[in-house]
């Protein structure tokens, strides 16, 4: 099962939702669409979900695809899963600036997340994840979470 979350930011993230929907994957896909205007045709979806629903979807998902928000990234990591992060970009009207791109780059350097900057690469990143699943980070999440908090504070200073 693939779980996609775009968070609760007030701007649309149609680019991600439409691309996932058009991949027409041969498996169960659930998308939390937020304020996006694109309506998925091939995936289950709901605009907003509760925290308990987020946790349940993250726990059962084989693959988690998320925006570049710290909360969604940490949700995946707490279940020992590497999220595929598609950061929102100002260019596409998805956020007010590119802080999610900057934040994602910092975490990518740590080797804890997989990042897709070009949406056209998402399908191959999902396949790569499935092929390397056992090789991805499964270590001590508490020590990384402390470091993650430090990276977050440093990133916010530069926004």
ZILINSUL-V511598 format. One record per residue. N is the residue number from 0. RES is the residue in one letter. PSI is psi as a letter, one per 40 degrees, with the letter a starting at -180 (999 if undefined). Layout:
<<N RES PSI> <N RES PSI>>
This chain:
<<0 X h> <1 X h> <2 X h> <3 X h> <4 X h> <5 X e> <6 X a> <7 X e> <8 X i> <9 X e> <10 X i> <11 X i> <12 X f> <13 X d> <14 X d> <15 X d> <16 X d> <17 X d> <18 X d> <19 X d> <20 X d> <21 X e> <22 X d> <23 X f> <24 X i> <25 X f> <26 X i> <27 X h> <28 X h> <29 X h> <30 X h> <31 X h> <32 X e> <33 X b> <34 X e> <35 X i> <36 X e> <37 X h> <38 X h> <39 X i> <40 X d> <41 X e> <42 X i> <43 X i> <44 X i> <45 X h> <46 X d> <47 X i> <48 X i> <49 X i> <50 X d> <51 X d> <52 X d> <53 X d> <54 X d> <55 X d> <56 X d> <57 X d> <58 X d> <59 X e> <60 X i> <61 X d> <62 X h> <63 X h> <64 X h> <65 X i> <66 X a> <67 X f> <68 X h> <69 X d> <70 X d> <71 X d> <72 X d> <73 X d> <74 X d> <75 X d> <76 X d> <77 X d> <78 X e> <79 X f> <80 X h> <81 X h> <82 X i> <83 X h> <84 X h> <85 X g> <86 X i> <87 X i> <88 X h> <89 X d> <90 X d> <91 X e> <92 X f> <93 X e> <94 X i> <95 X d> <96 X a> <97 X f> <98 X d> <99 X d> <100 X d> <101 X d> <102 X d> <103 X d> <104 X d> <105 X d> <106 X d> <107 X d> <108 X d> <109 X e> <110 X f> <111 X e> <112 X i> <113 X h> <114 X h> <115 X h> <116 X d> <117 X h> <118 X d> <119 X e> <120 X e> <121 X d> <122 X d> <123 X d> <124 X d> <125 X d> <126 X d> <127 X d> <128 X d> <129 X d> <130 X d> <131 X e> <132 X d> <133 X e> <134 X e> <135 X i> <136 X h> <137 X f> <138 X a> <139 X h> <140 X d> <141 X d> <142 X d> <143 X d> <144 X d> <145 X d> <146 X d> <147 X d> <148 X d> <149 X d> <150 X d> <151 X d> <152 X d> <153 X d> <154 X d> <155 X d> <156 X d> <157 X e> <158 X 999>>
